Amino acid sequence: MDVVTYRDVGSAPPKPVSEDWIAAAFCPPDCRKEAQQAVLAESDQLTAELVAADLIVIGAPMYNFGLPAQLKAWIDNIVRVGVTFGFDRSRSGEPYWPMLPLGKRLVILTARGDFGYDHGGRLAGMNLVEAGLKIPMAYIGLHDTNTVAIEYDEFADGRLMASIAAAEVAVDHLVGRLLASDPAGN
Ligand SMILES: Cc1cc2nc3c(=O)[nH]c(=O)nc-3n(C[C@H](O)[C@H](O)[C@H](O)COP(=O)(O)O)c2cc1C
């Protein structure tokens, strides 16, 4: 049976990273003091959830063109040196490398009040939600991403209804595609 882990970062936001968090994360694990381990405990849990997941579904509204602060705090907690990405400044060429196990898939379900944020739209260059999720997730090794968006939320008229209906169809198609290509064969 598939295990589903649900995490509502809106109602229980992860702590934002702090100076102590950064010092602890960059301290080698075997040298960390107890207090430093405690500072990283929430991040340990969030990264463990991510590492265990085959499919990650993120639901995110657009706030001021980007991610809500709570979701950004989650990103900051799961992009962890030595856990989800590697860093070695003495390495020749690329000093950073992804550490997330391969084969994961990401689905982004997003909602916007305005319209025209998709490729070629009037506000396409201002969509920092998808970039804000896709770029850090790719950085730690997750490149297989699909997005479905609802627009016109602030108009609350037929255009919103049509956008919701189109998104529901898109989600059905996406689920079919994901099931057909499930690497785990579930
Ligand atoms: C604080 C705040 C900022 C928002 N900023 C934007 C924005 O920059 N662009 C946009 O299109 N919609 C914006 N919206 C509208 C939301 O993206 C939209 O209503 C979305 O559907 C909210 O999702 P939710 O109902 O899941 O909270 C904003 C809404 C709020 C409350």
The ligand as an ORCA input file, in Angstrom:
! r2SCAN-3c Opt
* xyz 0 1
  C      -1.044     38.234      0.003
  C      -1.503     37.872     -1.387
  C      -0.706     38.167     -2.472
  C      -1.116     37.823     -3.759
  N      -0.313     38.115     -4.810
  C      -0.711     37.763     -6.055
  C       0.110     38.042     -7.181
  O       1.214     38.565     -7.087
  N      -0.340     37.690     -8.400
  C      -1.539     37.064     -8.582
  O      -1.888     36.750     -9.717
  N      -2.326     36.774     -7.534
  C      -1.950     37.118     -6.286
  N      -2.738     36.825     -5.215
  C      -3.965     36.034     -5.444
  C      -3.740     34.562     -5.117
  O      -2.634     34.035     -5.807
  C      -4.968     33.765     -5.512
  O      -6.109     34.332     -4.946
  C      -4.844     32.312     -5.126
  O      -5.912     31.612     -5.697
  C      -4.896     32.124     -3.614
  O      -4.830     30.741     -3.370
  P      -5.537     30.126     -2.068
  O      -7.018     30.347     -2.285
  O      -5.147     28.698     -2.104
  O      -5.016     30.896     -0.900
  C      -2.360     37.177     -3.945
  C      -3.163     36.882     -2.827
  C      -2.749     37.245     -1.568
  C      -3.641     36.916     -0.394
*
